[in-house]
Amino acid sequence: TPEDPNAWLVLAGYAINHELQVEETGIPAAREALLLRPEDPIALTLLGRGYALLEQDLLAERFYEQAIAANEEYGPVYFYFGLLRLAPPKRSCCLKLQ
C-alpha cells in the first residue's frame, strides 16, 4: 500500500541495486519511504547510493552522514560511504579548455 514504507523501500532498493531508473524511480521511492518513516537509515542509505550513482557526491555524502546519525549500528552505510570516499576524484569540472 502507498502508506507502507517497506513497499517504497523495496521499490527503491530494486531500482538502485539494479541501476534502473535511479533518478525516475529509485530516489523518489526512497524519499517516500523517508517521509513515512523519518530518520530511517535504510532509506537514507538508499538515497545516498542513488545520488552516488548519479555522481552527485555531496548529496550522497550528506545522506550517508544522516544515516549514520540515525543509527550508527547500521553497517551497510559504512560500506557504501567507504566506496564513495575511495572513488577517484572527479576533476573534469576543474579542467579548462585552452
Backbone hydrogen bonds in HBPLUS format (Angstrom, degrees):
<---DONOR---> <-ACCEPTOR-->    atom                        ^
c    i                          cat <-CA-CA->   ^        H-A-AA   ^      H-
h    n   atom  resd res      DA  || num        DHA   H-A  angle D-A-AA Bond
n    s   type  num  typ     dist DA aas  dist angle  dist       angle   num
A0004-ASP N   A0001-THR O   3.07 MM   3  5.45 167.9  2.08 118.1 121.3     1
A0007-ALA N   A0004-ASP O   3.16 MM   3  5.61 131.8  2.41 109.1 119.9     2
A0009-LEU N   A0005-PRO O   2.90 MM   4  6.19 151.5  1.98 148.6 157.3     3
A0010-VAL N   A0006-ASN O   2.93 MM   4  6.16 153.9  2.00 148.3 154.2     4
A0011-LEU N   A0007-ALA O   3.11 MM   4  6.35 163.7  2.14 146.8 150.9     5
A0012-ALA N   A0008-TRP O   2.84 MM   4  6.02 167.1  1.86 151.6 155.7     6
A0013-GLY N   A0009-LEU O   2.77 MM   4  5.81 161.6  1.80 145.6 151.7     7
A0014-TYR N   A0010-VAL O   2.93 MM   4  6.07 158.8  1.97 147.9 153.3     8
A0015-ALA N   A0011-LEU O   3.05 MM   4  6.28 173.3  2.06 154.9 156.4     9
A0016-ILE N   A0012-ALA O   2.91 MM   4  6.02 168.3  1.92 155.8 159.6    10
A0017-ASN N   A0013-GLY O   2.76 MM   4  5.61 160.1  1.79 145.4 152.4    11
A0018-HIS N   A0014-TYR O   3.06 MM   4  5.99 154.2  2.13 144.2 150.3    12
A0020-LEU N   A0015-ALA O   2.80 MM   5  4.82 154.0  1.87 145.5 151.2    13
A0019-GLU N   A0016-ILE O   3.20 MM   3  4.78 154.2  2.27  94.4 102.1    14
A0025-THR N   A0021-GLN O   2.73 MM   4  5.38 158.5  1.77 145.7 150.9    15
A0026-GLY N   A0021-GLN O   3.08 MM   5  6.42 159.4  2.13 140.7 147.2    16
A0027-ILE N   A0022-VAL O   2.88 MM   5  6.04 163.3  1.91 173.7 168.1    17
A0029-ALA N   A0025-THR O   2.97 MM   4  5.98 156.1  2.02 150.4 157.4    18
A0030-ALA N   A0026-GLY O   3.00 MM   4  6.22 157.3  2.06 149.3 155.6    19
A0031-ARG N   A0027-ILE O   2.92 MM   4  6.15 153.4  1.99 152.2 159.9    20
A0032-GLU N   A0028-PRO O   2.96 MM   4  6.23 152.7  2.04 144.6 151.7    21
A0033-ALA N   A0029-ALA O   3.02 MM   4  6.32 158.2  2.07 147.9 153.4    22
A0034-LEU N   A0030-ALA O   2.98 MM   4  6.21 152.6  2.05 143.2 150.8    23
A0035-LEU N   A0031-ARG O   2.89 MM   4  6.21 145.5  2.01 146.5 155.9    24
A0036-LEU N   A0032-GLU O   3.10 MM   4  6.39 150.5  2.19 146.6 154.0    25
A0037-ARG N   A0033-ALA O   2.82 MM   4  5.99 137.9  2.00 144.1 157.0    26
A0044-LEU N   A0040-ASP O   2.99 MM   4  6.20 165.3  2.01 157.6 162.4    27
A0045-THR N   A0041-PRO O   2.92 MM   4  5.92 152.0  2.00 136.0 143.5    28
A0046-LEU N   A0042-ILE O   2.89 MM   4  6.13 158.3  1.94 149.8 156.0    29
A0047-LEU N   A0043-ALA O   2.94 MM   4  6.19 154.6  2.00 147.8 154.6    30
A0048-GLY N   A0044-LEU O   2.97 MM   4  6.24 154.5  2.04 143.1 150.2    31
A0049-ARG N   A0045-THR O   2.84 MM   4  6.15 158.6  1.89 152.3 158.0    32
A0050-GLY N   A0046-LEU O   2.83 MM   4  6.02 160.2  1.87 149.4 155.2    33
A0051-TYR N   A0047-LEU O   2.96 MM   4  6.16 167.9  1.98 152.9 155.5    34
A0052-ALA N   A0048-GLY O   2.90 MM   4  6.05 148.2  2.00 142.9 152.7    35
A0053-LEU N   A0049-ARG O   2.91 MM   4  6.17 154.2  1.97 149.7 156.0    36
A0054-LEU N   A0050-GLY O   3.11 MM   4  6.42 138.7  2.28 139.1 150.5    37
A0056-GLN N   A0051-TYR O   2.81 MM   5  5.12 169.3  1.82 158.2 154.4    38
A0055-GLU N   A0052-ALA O   2.93 MM   3  4.83 155.9  1.99 104.6 109.6    39
A0060-ALA N   A0056-GLN O   3.02 MM   4  6.29 161.8  2.05 151.9 157.8    40
A0061-GLU N   A0057-ASP O   2.84 MM   4  6.00 163.6  1.87 151.3 155.1    41
A0062-ARG N   A0058-LEU O   3.07 MM   4  6.30 157.4  2.12 144.5 150.2    42
A0063-PHE N   A0059-LEU O   3.03 MM   4  6.34 160.6  2.07 155.2 159.6    43
A0064-TYR N   A0060-ALA O   2.95 MM   4  6.23 158.0  2.00 154.0 160.6    44
A0065-GLU N   A0061-GLU O   2.93 MM   4  6.13 160.8  1.96 151.6 156.9    45
A0066-GLN N   A0062-ARG O   2.95 MM   4  6.20 151.7  2.03 144.2 152.2    46
A0067-ALA N   A0063-PHE O   2.92 MM   4  6.13 150.0  2.01 144.4 152.6    47
A0068-ILE N   A0064-TYR O   3.01 MM   4  6.31 156.3  2.07 150.5 156.1    48
A0069-ALA N   A0065-GLU O   2.96 MM   4  6.20 157.0  2.02 145.4 152.1    49
A0070-ALA N   A0066-GLN O   2.86 MM   4  6.04 144.8  1.99 142.5 152.3    50
A0071-ASN N   A0067-ALA O   2.99 MM   4  6.24 152.5  2.07 147.0 153.5    51
A0074-TYR N   A0071-ASN O   3.11 MM   3  5.69 169.8  2.12 121.9 123.4    52
A0078-TYR N   A0075-GLY O   2.96 MM   3  5.68 137.2  2.14 124.0 133.7    53
A0079-PHE N   A0076-PRO O   3.12 MM   3  5.19 120.4  2.50  98.0 112.4    54
A0080-TYR N   A0076-PRO O   3.14 MM   4  6.49 167.9  2.16 162.8 162.7    55
A0081-PHE N   A0077-VAL O   2.84 MM   4  5.88 155.7  1.90 146.6 154.5    56
A0082-GLY N   A0078-TYR O   2.89 MM   4  5.85 151.5  1.97 137.2 145.3    57
A0083-LEU N   A0079-PHE O   2.98 MM   4  6.33 151.9  2.06 146.7 154.4    58
A0084-LEU N   A0080-TYR O   3.05 MM   4  6.30 156.1  2.11 143.9 149.9    59
A0085-ARG N   A0081-PHE O   2.96 MM   4  6.24 156.5  2.01 147.8 154.2    60
A0086-LEU N   A0082-GLY O   2.89 MM   4  6.08 143.7  2.02 147.3 157.3    61
A0087-ALA N   A0083-LEU O   3.07 MM   4  6.14 123.9  2.40 140.7 153.2    62
A0087-ALA N   A0084-LEU O   3.35 MM   3  5.32 146.2  2.48  96.1 105.4    63
A0094-CYS N   A0091-ARG O   2.87 MM   3  5.31 148.7  1.97 113.2 123.2    64
